[in-house]
Amino acid sequence: MSLTVKDLEKMQAAYPDYRMELVDGNIVIMSPSGYESEEVGTEFAALLRNWVRPRQLGRVAGSSAGFKLPNTDLRAPDVSFVRAERLKRSTEEYAELVPDLVVEVKSKTDSLDKLRQKIQEFISLGSQIGILIDPKTRTLEVYRVAEKIILRDGDVLTLPDLLPGWEVVVADIWSPVFE
């Protein structure tokens, strides 16, 4: 039996404390993130938002923002960006579009292969860029349609095709250590 977004909404209303996605007609319950992965995702979103908002380039959202995708899935990347011309007004509903940028942050219980598959799904549906952040290895895998690059500490992330002028030093996204 293939479930729909309506089924997911009913399930979400019955269990509001759980984050859920609809993938290939099945409801997937998302476990809470570990602290470090959530902190890294929040830092990345903050750096992105602090560049995007004053320039009115678009919208940045966190892990609870759901997207109704053309393949009928309802997915929620850890961080997303949608260009202003594609989403002129925010909506209370799920956004019915594919974000321009999706970011997934690996937490302790995540499978790298499943995160890569999720990013590839977004890319195949129209996302320009997907980024997989792995705090444990301190790496970023940056995906475009026919390209994958890996960035590490000492590297600078730039996305000139989507966000000209935006730069992030990879080492700046990791959780700080207070001694």
N, CA, C and O atoms as a DFTB+ gen file, in Angstrom:
716 C
 N C O
     1  1       0.839      -1.184       0.000
     2  2       0.000       0.000       0.000
     3  2       0.881       1.245       0.000
     4  3       1.768       1.379       0.843
     5  1       0.645       2.131      -0.919
     6  2       1.429       3.350      -1.029
     7  2       0.718       4.485      -0.284
     8  3      -0.447       4.782      -0.546
     9  1       1.433       5.103       0.634
    10  2       0.853       6.185       1.422
    11  2       1.053       7.521       0.708
    12  3       1.886       7.642      -0.190
    13  1       0.271       8.522       1.126
    14  2       0.304       9.843       0.502
    15  2       0.684      10.899       1.533
    16  3       0.826      10.609       2.721
    17  1       0.842      12.119       1.057
    18  2       1.129      13.247       1.957
    19  2      -0.007      13.405       2.970
    20  3       0.247      13.719       4.133
    21  1      -1.257      13.193       2.542
    22  2      -2.408      13.272       3.466
    23  2      -2.253      12.254       4.597
    24  3      -2.530      12.565       5.755
    25  1      -1.807      11.031       4.261
    26  2      -1.571      10.013       5.287
    27  2      -0.469      10.467       6.248
    28  3      -0.574      10.283       7.461
    29  1       0.563      11.047       5.702
    30  2       1.658      11.541       6.527
    31  2       1.168      12.646       7.456
    32  3       1.528      12.669       8.633
    33  1       0.353      13.560       6.940
    34  2      -0.174      14.647       7.767
    35  2      -1.015      14.108       8.923
    36  3      -0.940      14.622      10.039
    37  1      -1.818      13.068       8.656
    38  2      -2.609      12.445       9.729
    39  2      -1.694      11.822      10.777
    40  3      -1.919      11.973      11.977
    41  1      -0.673      11.131      10.319
    42  2       0.279      10.494      11.230
    43  2       1.029      11.554      12.036
    44  3       1.251      11.393      13.235
    45  1       1.413      12.634      11.366
    46  2       2.135      13.709      12.041
    47  2       1.252      14.367      13.099
    48  3       1.737      14.727      14.172
    49  1      -0.044      14.528      12.806
    50  2      -0.974      15.110      13.777
    51  2      -1.135      14.198      14.990
    52  3      -1.271      14.672      16.118
    53  1      -1.120      12.898      14.752
    54  2      -1.260      11.941      15.857
    55  2       0.013      11.830      16.697
    56  3      -0.043      11.539      17.892
    57  1       1.154      12.064      16.059
    58  2       2.449      11.947      16.746
    59  2       3.285      13.199      16.478
    60  3       4.280      13.129      15.756
    61  1       2.896      14.347      17.051
    62  2       3.557      15.619      16.723
    63  2       5.008      15.725      17.196
    64  3       5.738      16.605      16.739
    65  1       5.427      14.864      18.083
    66  2       6.801      14.940      18.577
    67  2       7.810      14.254      17.668
    68  3       9.013      14.309      17.922
    69  1       7.329      13.611      16.612
    70  2       8.214      12.897      15.692
    71  2       8.324      13.645      14.370
    72  3       7.334      14.157      13.848
    73  1       9.545      13.703      13.835
    74  2       9.746      14.230      12.487
    75  2       9.589      13.073      11.518
    76  3      10.120      11.984      11.739
    77  1       8.853      13.321      10.445
    78  2       8.591      12.252       9.476
    79  2       8.788      12.755       8.062
    80  3       8.640      13.943       7.775
    81  1       9.126      11.821       7.183
    82  2       9.204      12.081       5.755
    83  2       8.406      10.998       5.041
    84  3       8.182       9.914       5.579
    85  1       7.985      11.312       3.824
    86  2       7.320      10.341       2.970
    87  2       8.285      10.009       1.843
    88  3       8.637      10.874       1.041
    89  1       8.715       8.745       1.785
    90  2       9.713       8.319       0.808
    91  2       9.199       7.069       0.109
    92  3       8.972       6.039       0.744
    93  1       9.019       7.168      -1.197
    94  2       8.538       6.029      -1.999
    95  2       7.255       5.420      -1.427
    96  3       7.101       4.199      -1.405
    97  1       6.339       6.270      -0.967
    98  2       5.061       5.791      -0.446
    99  2       5.109       5.232       0.956
   100  3       4.117       4.679       1.431
   101  1       6.245       5.362       1.636
   102  2       6.385       4.882       3.012
   103  2       6.709       6.043       3.940
   104  3       7.432       6.966       3.566
   105  1       6.173       5.990       5.143
   106  2       6.484       7.015       6.144
   107  2       7.748       6.591       6.873
   108  3       7.851       5.476       7.386
   109  1       8.697       7.499       6.906
   110  2       9.972       7.258       7.569
   111  2      10.039       8.188       8.778
   112  3       9.926       9.406       8.641
   113  1      10.220       7.612       9.945
   114  2      10.349       8.410      11.167
   115  2      11.817       8.755      11.347
   116  3      12.687       7.884      11.343
   117  1      12.068      10.043      11.505
   118  2      13.432      10.533      11.640
   119  2      13.796      10.602      13.123
   120  3      13.059      11.177      13.924
   121  1      14.919      10.021      13.473
   122  2      15.348      10.082      14.865
   123  2      15.968      11.447      15.146
   124  3      16.445      12.110      14.225
   125  1      15.966      11.871      16.405
   126  2      16.622      13.138      16.727
   127  2      18.107      13.068      16.389
   128  3      18.724      12.004      16.434
   129  1      18.660      14.226      16.053
   130  2      20.090      14.302      15.745
   131  2      20.895      14.280      17.027
   132  3      20.397      14.622      18.100
   133  1      22.152      13.872      16.896
   134  2      23.072      14.069      18.005
   135  2      23.343      15.559      18.139
   136  3      23.082      16.328      17.214
   137  1      23.856      15.958      19.269
   138  2      24.054      17.381      19.540
   139  2      25.019      18.020      18.542
   140  3      24.749      19.096      18.009
   141  1      26.149      17.349      18.295
   142  2      27.158      17.937      17.418
   143  2      26.631      18.161      16.007
   144  3      26.846      19.224      15.426
   145  1      25.941      17.166      15.451
   146  2      25.451      17.319      14.073
   147  2      24.425      18.437      13.992
   148  3      24.398      19.172      13.005
   149  1      23.587      18.582      15.001
   150  2      22.615      19.675      14.997
   151  2      23.304      21.028      15.120
   152  3      22.905      21.996      14.473
   153  1      24.339      21.093      15.951
   154  2      25.084      22.342      16.112
   155  2      25.773      22.727      14.802
   156  3      25.761      23.898      14.420
   157  1      26.365      21.765      14.118
   158  2      27.030      22.025      12.840
   159  2      26.008      22.471      11.788
   160  3      26.262      23.414      11.038
   161  1      24.872      21.807      11.732
   162  2      23.825      22.203      10.793
   163  2      23.299      23.598      11.068
   164  3      23.052      24.369      10.141
   165  1      23.128      23.922      12.333
   166  2      22.659      25.257      12.712
   167  2      23.683      26.315      12.346
   168  3      23.321      27.390      11.869
   169  1      24.963      26.021      12.565
   170  2      26.021      26.966      12.206
   171  2      26.059      27.185      10.701
   172  3      26.184      28.319      10.239
   173  1      25.953      26.110       9.939
   174  2      25.951      26.239       8.482
   175  2      24.758      27.084       8.031
   176  3      24.902      27.981       7.201
   177  1      23.579      26.786       8.587
   178  2      22.375      27.545       8.224
   179  2      22.529      29.017       8.598
   180  3      22.101      29.894       7.847
   181  1      23.136      29.294       9.748
   182  2      23.326      30.680      10.180
   183  2      24.268      31.425       9.235
   184  3      23.997      32.564       8.856
   185  1      25.370      30.785       8.858
   186  2      26.313      31.417       7.931
   187  2      25.643      31.700       6.585
   188  3      25.840      32.761       5.993
   189  1      24.858      30.746       6.114
   190  2      24.148      30.900       4.852
   191  2      23.090      31.998       4.959
   192  3      23.019      32.880       4.103
   193  1      22.285      31.944       5.992
   194  2      21.212      32.917       6.189
   195  2      21.764      34.330       6.345
   196  3      21.189      35.285       5.824
   197  1      22.878      34.462       7.061
   198  2      23.462      35.784       7.276
   199  2      23.996      36.399       5.992
   200  3      24.186      37.613       5.927
   201  1      24.242      35.592       4.978
   202  2      24.660      36.092       3.665
   203  2      23.424      36.377       2.793
   204  3      23.345      37.407       2.123
   205  1      22.482      35.459       2.818
   206  2      21.330      35.506       1.925
   207  2      20.337      36.606       2.306
   208  3      19.885      37.356       1.440
   209  1      20.000      36.707       3.571
   210  2      18.900      37.596       3.989
   211  2      19.151      39.071       3.676
   212  3      18.281      39.702       3.075
   213  1      20.293      39.656       4.051
   214  2      20.468      41.078       3.749
   215  2      20.494      41.391       2.253
   216  3      20.215      42.518       1.844
   217  1      20.824      40.408       1.457
   218  2      20.890      40.594       0.005
   219  2      19.576      40.218      -0.681
   220  3      19.435      40.363      -1.895
   221  1      18.615      39.731       0.114
   222  2      17.304      39.303      -0.370
   223  2      17.419      38.314      -1.530
   224  3      16.732      38.427      -2.545
   225  1      18.315      37.339      -1.341
   226  2      18.573      36.356      -2.390
   227  2      17.602      35.176      -2.355
   228  3      17.430      34.479      -3.355
   229  1      16.966      34.952      -1.200
   230  2      16.061      33.821      -1.098
   231  2      15.789      33.452       0.339
   232  3      15.871      34.287       1.239
   233  1      15.463      32.187       0.545
   234  2      15.047      31.691       1.863
   235  2      15.923      30.526       2.300
   236  3      16.259      29.642       1.512
   237  1      16.281      30.550       3.573
   238  2      17.050      29.465       4.192
   239  2      16.159      28.852       5.268
   240  3      15.565      29.569       6.073
   241  1      16.071      27.533       5.276
   242  2      15.249      26.841       6.276
   243  2      16.042      25.695       6.896
   244  3      17.030      25.214       6.341
   245  1      15.573      25.282       8.061
   246  2      16.203      24.180       8.778
   247  2      15.510      22.859       8.536
   248  3      14.745      22.706       7.584
   249  1      15.785      21.915       9.401
   250  2      15.418      20.515       9.174
   251  2      13.933      20.197       9.287
   252  3      13.527      19.076       8.978
   253  1      13.121      21.137       9.713
   254  2      11.689      20.856       9.820
   255  2      10.893      21.327       8.614
   256  3       9.688      21.083       8.539
   257  1      11.548      22.000       7.661
   258  2      10.847      22.506       6.484
   259  2      10.684      21.391       5.456
   260  3      11.666      20.881       4.916
   261  1       9.437      21.024       5.194
   262  2       9.161      19.949       4.257
   263  2       8.939      20.445       2.843
   264  3       8.395      21.528       2.626
   265  1       9.369      19.635       1.880
   266  2       9.207      19.938       0.465
   267  2       8.423      18.808      -0.202
   268  3       8.822      17.645      -0.149
   269  1       7.295      19.169      -0.834
   270  2       6.555      18.212      -1.672
   271  2       7.278      18.170      -3.002
   272  3       7.333      19.164      -3.727
   273  1       7.825      17.023      -3.311
   274  2       8.656      16.885      -4.504
   275  2       7.846      16.352      -5.684
   276  3       6.793      15.746      -5.487
   277  1       8.324      16.571      -6.899
   278  2       7.592      16.115      -8.087
   279  2       7.357      14.605      -8.128
   280  3       6.438      14.152      -8.811
   281  1       8.155      13.827      -7.424
   282  2       7.972      12.371      -7.410
   283  2       7.009      11.920      -6.311
   284  3       6.921      10.723      -6.037
   285  1       6.291      12.837      -5.681
   286  2       5.298      12.641      -4.613
   287  2       5.913      12.408      -3.233
   288  3       5.172      12.234      -2.265
   289  1       7.231      12.399      -3.113
   290  2       7.859      12.304      -1.797
   291  2       7.701      13.626      -1.064
   292  3       7.528      14.676      -1.683
   293  1       7.760      13.565       0.242
   294  2       7.814      14.743       1.092
   295  2       9.097      14.606       1.901
   296  3       9.195      13.750       2.780
   297  1      10.085      15.456       1.600
   298  2      11.393      15.333       2.235
   299  2      11.751      16.632       2.940
   300  3      11.242      17.702       2.606
   301  1      12.637      16.516       3.919
   302  2      13.080      17.673       4.693
   303  2      14.586      17.595       4.882
   304  3      15.061      16.878       5.762
   305  1      15.348      18.327       4.064
   306  2      16.800      18.347       4.268
   307  2      17.142      19.074       5.563
   308  3      16.325      19.832       6.087
   309  1      18.342      18.848       6.078
   310  2      18.750      19.501       7.320
   311  2      18.823      21.014       7.161
   312  3      18.472      21.756       8.078
   313  1      19.277      21.472       5.999
   314  2      19.309      22.897       5.652
   315  2      18.922      22.995       4.183
   316  3      19.317      22.155       3.374
   317  1      18.152      24.017       3.842
   318  2      17.788      24.219       2.439
   319  2      17.826      25.705       2.092
   320  3      17.678      26.573       2.952
   321  1      18.029      25.963       0.814
   322  2      17.992      27.319       0.281
   323  2      17.156      27.305      -0.985
   324  3      17.315      26.435      -1.841
   325  1      16.253      28.290      -1.094
   326  2      15.439      28.469      -2.288
   327  2      15.614      29.914      -2.745
   328  3      15.432      30.844      -1.959
   329  1      15.966      30.100      -4.007
   330  2      16.139      31.447      -4.556
   331  2      14.836      32.247      -4.450
   332  3      13.742      31.695      -4.563
   333  1      14.979      33.554      -4.233
   334  2      13.837      34.447      -4.017
   335  2      12.830      34.392      -5.162
   336  3      11.622      34.398      -4.924
   337  1      13.308      34.338      -6.386
   338  2      12.380      34.351      -7.523
   339  2      11.560      33.072      -7.616
   340  3      10.549      33.041      -8.317
   341  1      11.971      32.025      -6.928
   342  2      11.231      30.752      -6.964
   343  2      10.226      30.625      -5.827
   344  3       9.289      29.832      -5.917
   345  1      10.409      31.396      -4.760
   346  2       9.487      31.352      -3.616
   347  2       9.386      32.771      -3.061
   348  3      10.032      33.129      -2.077
   349  1       8.542      33.568      -3.737
   350  2       8.438      34.990      -3.413
   351  2       7.819      35.234      -2.036
   352  3       8.164      36.204      -1.361
   353  1       6.915      34.364      -1.626
   354  2       6.279      34.456      -0.303
   355  2       6.429      33.120       0.405
   356  3       6.344      32.052      -0.202
   357  1       6.653      33.214       1.692
   358  2       6.712      32.000       2.495
   359  2       5.318      31.381       2.558
   360  3       4.318      32.057       2.316
   361  1       5.263      30.122       2.879
   362  2       3.976      29.434       2.943
   363  2       3.873      28.640       4.237
   364  3       4.865      28.116       4.743
   365  1       2.672      28.563       4.755
   366  2       2.426      27.750       5.943
   367  2       2.426      26.263       5.578
   368  3       2.676      25.400       6.420
   369  1       2.146      25.991       4.326
   370  2       2.101      24.615       3.822
   371  2       3.518      24.138       3.503
   372  3       4.484      24.888       3.642
   373  1       3.625      22.885       3.075
   374  2       4.898      22.413       2.562
   375  2       5.196      23.152       1.258
   376  3       4.288      23.445       0.480
   377  1       6.452      23.444       1.032
   378  2       6.832      24.087      -0.230
   379  2       6.719      23.041      -1.339
   380  3       7.244      21.935      -1.213
   381  1       6.036      23.395      -2.415
   382  2       5.857      22.466      -3.534
   383  2       6.874      22.785      -4.614
   384  3       6.529      23.246      -5.702
   385  1       8.124      22.532      -4.296
   386  2       9.222      22.755      -5.224
   387  2      10.446      22.030      -4.706
   388  3      10.468      21.530      -3.581
   389  1      11.447      21.984      -5.537
   390  2      12.725      21.371      -5.176
   391  2      13.666      22.511      -4.773
   392  3      13.857      23.440      -5.558
   393  1      14.254      22.469      -3.584
   394  2      15.159      23.549      -3.201
   395  2      16.375      23.622      -4.116
   396  3      16.791      22.621      -4.700
   397  1      16.940      24.826      -4.231
   398  2      18.127      25.011      -5.065
   399  2      19.361      24.386      -4.428
   400  3      20.248      23.887      -5.121
   401  1      19.407      24.421      -3.096
   402  2      20.524      23.861      -2.331
   403  2      19.960      23.023      -1.204
   404  3      19.065      23.462      -0.482
   405  1      20.485      21.807      -1.052
   406  2      20.127      20.955       0.081
   407  2      21.400      20.567       0.818
   408  3      22.444      20.329       0.210
   409  1      21.289      20.510       2.132
   410  2      22.424      20.145       2.974
   411  2      21.968      19.069       3.945
   412  3      20.932      19.202       4.597
   413  1      22.738      18.021       4.032
   414  2      22.522      16.968       5.022
   415  2      23.746      16.903       5.923
   416  3      24.880      16.967       5.449
   417  1      23.512      16.775       7.226
   418  2      24.597      16.671       8.200
   419  2      24.521      15.291       8.821
   420  3      23.502      14.922       9.404
   421  1      25.586      14.533       8.699
   422  2      25.604      13.169       9.242
   423  2      25.653      13.208      10.756
   424  3      26.507      13.861      11.354
   425  1      24.722      12.497      11.359
   426  2      24.772      12.303      12.805
   427  2      25.207      10.860      13.066
   428  3      25.349      10.064      12.138
   429  1      25.409      10.549      14.308
   430  2      25.960       9.254      14.717
   431  2      25.176       8.062      14.156
   432  3      25.768       7.041      13.807
   433  1      23.863       8.189      14.070
   434  2      23.037       7.059      13.647
   435  2      22.734       7.042      12.154
   436  3      22.113       6.097      11.667
   437  1      23.157       8.064      11.417
   438  2      22.874       8.138       9.984
   439  2      23.784       7.217       9.174
   440  3      24.919       6.935       9.559
   441  1      23.260       6.764       8.060
   442  2      24.034       6.012       7.079
   443  2      24.515       6.989       6.009
   444  3      23.714       7.713       5.418
   445  1      25.824       7.007       5.761
   446  2      26.352       7.875       4.705
   447  2      25.720       7.545       3.356
   448  3      25.385       8.447       2.589
   449  1      25.556       6.264       3.066
   450  2      24.967       5.863       1.785
   451  2      23.549       6.406       1.627
   452  3      23.187       6.883       0.552
   453  1      22.741       6.340       2.692
   454  2      21.360       6.843       2.609
   455  2      21.344       8.362       2.465
   456  3      20.500       8.902       1.750
   457  1      22.254       9.051       3.127
   458  2      22.326      10.506       2.976
   459  2      22.754      10.875       1.560
   460  3      22.226      11.820       0.974
   461  1      23.701      10.135       1.017
   462  2      24.127      10.381      -0.374
   463  2      22.971      10.130      -1.344
   464  3      22.779      10.881      -2.300
   465  1      22.209       9.071      -1.090
   466  2      21.053       8.771      -1.949
   467  2      20.027       9.893      -1.874
   468  3      19.459      10.286      -2.893
   469  1      19.787      10.410      -0.673
   470  2      18.824      11.503      -0.499
   471  2      19.281      12.732      -1.281
   472  3      18.483      13.366      -1.972
   473  1      20.562      13.065      -1.171
   474  2      21.097      14.212      -1.909
   475  2      20.979      13.972      -3.409
   476  3      20.591      14.878      -4.146
   477  1      21.308      12.766      -3.874
   478  2      21.208      12.460      -5.304
   479  2      19.758      12.540      -5.796
   480  3      19.505      12.945      -6.930
   481  1      18.817      12.155      -4.940
   482  2      17.399      12.282      -5.302
   483  2      17.064      13.757      -5.535
   484  3      16.431      14.101      -6.534
   485  1      17.483      14.617      -4.625
   486  2      17.229      16.051      -4.799
   487  2      17.885      16.575      -6.077
   488  3      17.267      17.328      -6.830
   489  1      19.132      16.177      -6.318
   490  2      19.843      16.623      -7.525
   491  2      19.086      16.151      -8.776
   492  3      18.904      16.926      -9.715
   493  1      18.651      14.903      -8.791
   494  2      17.952      14.372      -9.968
   495  2      16.617      15.076     -10.197
   496  3      16.119      15.109     -11.322
   497  1      16.036      15.637      -9.140
   498  2      14.756      16.328      -9.269
   499  2      14.916      17.820      -9.563
   500  3      13.931      18.508      -9.835
   501  1      16.166      18.328      -9.511
   502  2      16.375      19.713      -9.890
   503  2      17.180      20.587      -8.949
   504  3      17.447      21.743      -9.276
   505  1      17.577      20.078      -7.791
   506  2      18.451      20.882      -6.924
   507  2      19.768      21.116      -7.654
   508  3      20.299      20.208      -8.295
   509  1      20.293      22.334      -7.557
   510  2      21.556      22.642      -8.216
   511  2      22.730      22.027      -7.466
   512  3      23.670      21.508      -8.069
   513  1      22.660      22.094      -6.133
   514  2      23.796      21.670      -5.306
   515  2      23.285      20.912      -4.091
   516  3      22.271      21.275      -3.495
   517  1      24.000      19.860      -3.736
   518  2      23.754      19.131      -2.501
   519  2      25.062      19.029      -1.743
   520  3      26.115      18.791      -2.334
   521  1      24.991      19.209      -0.428
   522  2      26.192      19.142       0.399
   523  2      25.952      18.146       1.520
   524  3      24.942      18.211       2.221
   525  1      26.888      17.228       1.680
   526  2      26.881      16.279       2.786
   527  2      28.009      16.669       3.727
   528  3      29.181      16.659       3.353
   529  1      27.635      17.012       4.950
   530  2      28.612      17.418       5.959
   531  2      28.795      16.268       6.943
   532  3      27.820      15.749       7.488
   533  1      30.036      15.874       7.167
   534  2      30.339      14.811       8.124
   535  2      31.248      15.373       9.217
   536  3      32.456      15.497       9.015
   537  1      30.675      15.714      10.375
   538  2      31.481      16.284      11.459
   539  2      32.582      15.352      11.962
   540  3      33.638      15.816      12.392
   541  1      32.344      14.044      11.911
   542  2      33.335      13.094      12.422
   543  2      34.624      13.143      11.608
   544  3      35.718      13.128      12.172
   545  1      34.496      13.203      10.273
   546  2      35.676      13.242       9.409
   547  2      36.050      14.668       9.009
   548  3      37.054      14.892       8.332
   549  1      35.230      15.629       9.438
   550  2      35.446      17.055       9.134
   551  2      35.574      17.280       7.629
   552  3      36.492      17.947       7.152
   553  1      34.611      16.692       6.892
   554  2      34.602      16.827       5.436
   555  2      33.244      17.310       4.949
   556  3      32.219      17.114       5.603
   557  1      33.263      17.941       3.792
   558  2      32.058      18.317       3.061
   559  2      32.153      17.666       1.690
   560  3      33.153      17.824       0.990
   561  1      31.124      16.941       1.310
   562  2      31.008      16.414      -0.043
   563  2      30.035      17.326      -0.771
   564  3      28.873      17.438      -0.377
   565  1      30.498      17.975      -1.824
   566  2      29.678      18.929      -2.568
   567  2      29.307      18.302      -3.908
   568  3      30.177      17.968      -4.712
   569  1      27.998      18.147      -4.138
   570  2      27.480      17.479      -5.329
   571  2      26.794      18.474      -6.254
   572  3      26.046      19.348      -5.816
   573  1      27.066      18.319      -7.534
   574  2      26.320      18.956      -8.611
   575  2      25.924      17.823      -9.561
   576  3      26.269      16.669      -9.306
   577  1      25.220      18.118     -10.630
   578  2      24.701      17.062     -11.506
   579  2      25.755      16.026     -11.873
   580  3      25.507      14.831     -11.710
   581  1      26.892      16.429     -12.351
   582  2      27.889      15.451     -12.804
   583  2      29.219      15.652     -12.092
   584  3      30.281      15.410     -12.666
   585  1      29.157      16.097     -10.835
   586  2      30.404      16.428     -10.153
   587  2      30.274      16.185      -8.652
   588  3      29.218      16.385      -8.053
   589  1      31.371      15.754      -8.081
   590  2      31.476      15.634      -6.624
   591  2      32.869      16.108      -6.241
   592  3      33.868      15.651      -6.796
   593  1      32.925      17.034      -5.280
   594  2      34.218      17.436      -4.741
   595  2      34.176      17.261      -3.232
   596  3      33.114      17.336      -2.614
   597  1      35.334      17.029      -2.652
   598  2      35.432      16.876      -1.196
   599  2      36.280      18.019      -0.655
   600  3      37.377      18.291      -1.142
   601  1      35.741      18.677       0.364
   602  2      36.450      19.766       1.027
   603  2      36.765      19.373       2.457
   604  3      36.008      18.648       3.103
   605  1      37.908      19.869       2.943
   606  2      38.364      19.572       4.303
   607  2      38.800      20.872       4.977
   608  3      38.774      21.945       4.374
   609  1      39.201      20.747       6.246
   610  2      39.767      21.901       6.944
   611  2      40.879      22.486       6.082
   612  3      41.655      21.751       5.470
   613  1      40.951      23.803       6.038
   614  2      41.928      24.470       5.185
   615  2      41.342      24.873       3.844
   616  3      41.904      25.721       3.151
   617  1      40.200      24.263       3.463
   618  2      39.524      24.598       2.213
   619  2      38.458      25.662       2.475
   620  3      38.056      25.904       3.613
   621  1      38.018      26.283       1.393
   622  2      36.956      27.287       1.455
   623  2      35.831      26.841       0.533
   624  3      36.054      26.554      -0.643
   625  1      34.628      26.787       1.073
   626  2      33.449      26.445       0.279
   627  2      32.964      27.704      -0.436
   628  3      32.724      28.734       0.194
   629  1      32.825      27.610      -1.736
   630  2      32.209      28.664      -2.535
   631  2      31.179      28.018      -3.441
   632  3      31.338      26.872      -3.860
   633  1      30.129      28.755      -3.738
   634  2      29.079      28.273      -4.637
   635  2      28.784      29.379      -5.653
   636  3      27.683      29.929      -5.666
   637  1      29.765      29.707      -6.506
   638  2      29.617      30.862      -7.397
   639  2      28.451      30.754      -8.373
   640  3      27.912      31.773      -8.806
   641  1      28.057      29.533      -8.724
   642  2      26.946      29.350      -9.647
   643  2      25.598      29.613      -8.995
   644  3      24.612      29.844      -9.696
   645  1      25.534      29.582      -7.669
   646  2      24.280      29.784      -6.946
   647  2      24.333      31.021      -6.054
   648  3      23.370      31.786      -5.995
   649  1      25.445      31.221      -5.366
   650  2      25.602      32.336      -4.423
   651  2      26.936      33.035      -4.662
   652  3      27.864      32.883      -3.869
   653  1      27.039      33.800      -5.749
   654  2      28.305      34.466      -6.060
   655  2      28.770      35.347      -4.900
   656  3      28.001      36.142      -4.360
   657  1      30.044      35.191      -4.529
   658  2      30.623      36.004      -3.464
   659  2      30.579      35.371      -2.087
   660  3      31.316      35.791      -1.195
   661  1      29.726      34.363      -1.893
   662  2      29.628      33.721      -0.573
   663  2      30.796      32.759      -0.399
   664  3      31.082      31.946      -1.278
   665  1      31.460      32.860       0.735
   666  2      32.577      31.980       1.059
   667  2      32.469      31.531       2.510
   668  3      32.128      32.320       3.391
   669  1      32.759      30.274       2.744
   670  2      32.782      29.744       4.103
   671  2      34.052      28.923       4.265
   672  3      34.306      27.990       3.503
   673  1      34.839      29.277       5.257
   674  2      36.009      28.492       5.611
   675  2      35.495      27.216       6.272
   676  3      34.778      27.280       7.270
   677  1      35.851      26.074       5.728
   678  2      35.315      24.799       6.211
   679  2      35.526      24.645       7.722
   680  3      34.621      24.197       8.427
   681  1      36.683      25.003       8.213
   682  2      36.971      24.852       9.649
   683  2      36.031      25.674      10.527
   684  3      35.899      25.385      11.717
   685  1      35.375      26.694       9.967
   686  2      34.483      27.552      10.758
   687  2      33.129      26.936      11.067
   688  3      32.388      27.471      11.893
   689  1      32.787      25.825      10.425
   690  2      31.449      25.254      10.673
   691  2      31.437      24.226      11.807
   692  3      30.369      23.840      12.281
   693  1      32.624      23.781      12.243
   694  2      32.677      22.725      13.258
   695  2      32.370      23.280      14.644
   696  3      32.521      24.474      14.902
   697  1      31.939      22.390      15.523
   698  2      31.630      22.777      16.902
   699  2      32.889      23.273      17.584
   700  3      33.939      22.637      17.496
   701  1      32.790      24.421      18.275
   702  2      33.976      24.932      18.969
   703  2      34.291      24.083      20.201
   704  3      33.433      23.381      20.737
   705  1      35.533      24.171      20.622
   706  2      35.954      23.526      21.870
   707  2      36.300      24.645      22.842
   708  3      37.133      25.501      22.543
   709  1      35.666      24.637      23.992
   710  2      35.917      25.649      25.006
   711  2      36.817      25.054      26.074
   712  3      36.442      24.093      26.745
   713  1      37.984      25.614      26.227
   714  2      38.941      25.071      27.198
   715  2      39.082      25.998      28.382
   716  3      39.845      25.710      29.305
